[in-house]
Structures are given as C-alpha cells and as structure tokens.
Amino acid sequence: MSDDVVRPLLRVVRGEPSAEELAALTAVVAALSQRRDRPRPTPVGAWASRSDAVRRPLHHGPGGWHASGRFA
C-alpha cells in the first residue's frame, strides 16, 4: 500500500446525504475545529463590584447595625 493515501475527513456510515447537507456538515466541523483561546475575565476590585448593591438580610440583635454595613 502506498504512503500517499489520503483518508477522508468525514465518512457517511448510514443514509445518503445530499451535496448541500455534506457541505453544511463540513462547514460546521471546520468552524468547530478552529478553537480560539478565550480571554480571561478581568478581576473586579471590591470598590467596583456591584454585588454589594444586592441587599442581604438584616441581622437583629446586638451588633445588627454594624452587620448591615458594606463589609459585614
């Protein structure tokens, strides 16, 4: 057997797809094979974080007023 044998990228194992269906499948497989590295999200500092805008439950009893502050 020759070393110049090229194996097909895709092989149909069942059914008879049309030329358009094979072209669409080839386009999808080619697009998925070009993986790009996603940029890492930039960490947000405590002063820029909007998570403190969500109100937490109020604590009753001694120290409740202090616990209702920003960095409780």
N, C-alpha and C positions, 0 to 999 in steps of 0.2 A: 504494500500500500504506500502511496506517495505521502510525503510530509506536507504537500501543498494543499491538502484537503481542508476546505473551509466549512466549519459547522454552521448551520443556520442559527440566527439569533432566537427565533421563535419556531415552535413546531406545533402544528394543529394535531391534536390527538383524537378529536371527536367533532363531527359536523363538517359542514362545508361553508366557511365564511366567505362573504363576497370580498372583492378587492377593496371596497370602501371600509369594510369592517376591519380588515387586516391593516389598512393604512391608519385607521384610528387607534387600534391597539398598539401599533408600532410607535405612534406619536406619544401615547401615554407612557409606554415603557421608557422611551428615550428621555422624556421630561423627568420622570422619576429617578432616572439613573444619574442625573446631574444634580447631585445634592450640594447645597450651598451651606456653608457654616453660618449659623445664626449668631448675630452679635449678642453678647451677654448684656442683660439689662443693667443700667447704671444704678448702683445702690442709692437710695434716697436717705438723706440725713434726717434726724429726728425733728428738726425745725421745719423742714419742707414736707414732712409726711402729713397727709390728710387723714390718717387713721384716728387721730385724736378728735376729729370733728364728730365721730360717731359716739354718741353718748352711752356711757356704761351705767349700769345700775348704781343707784346711790346707796351708800352704806349708812345704816342707822347706828346710833350709839356713840360711845366715846371714840374720838378720832375720825368721825364720819365726815366732818367738814374738811379735814386735811386729806382724807382719802378721795374726795371729789375733785381734787386738783389735777393738773396736767400729768404729772409724773407719779401718780399714786401707785 
